[in-house]
Amino acid sequence: MIKKAIRMKLYPGMAEEYEKRHRNLWPEMVELLKAHGAKSYSIFLDKETNFLFGYLEIEDEALWNEVPKTEINQKWWDYMKDIMDTNPDHSPVTADLQQVFELR
């Protein structure tokens, strides 16, 4: 299993809307993530900074890297662009985080 962690950022005052949209995550998005090897995906919010921390476990990096190319993922990015920092293609501005500890 490959572990990945990312950081993203919400616009101020958008935490409730972000949570609402994820509570109602499109079934097509769920299917897409699972079909591309996501075994676990959690997102946490630091309310003081509006930073989001995403943690996921995937099966295959190459398969996972195909997600951004899909139509449904690009529609999701368009849907989310008004509440978070995004790039010109509407993908979230992300920073990959390095794992520095794991308790086993």
GILIN-V117437 format. One line per field, one symbol per residue. ss: DSSP state (h for helix, s for strand, l for the rest). A space follows every 10 residues. Layout:
ss->???
This chain:
ss->lsssssssss llllhhhhhh hhhlllhhhh hhhhhllsss ssssssllll ssssssssll hhhhllhhhl hhhhhhhhhh lllslsllll lsllssllll llll
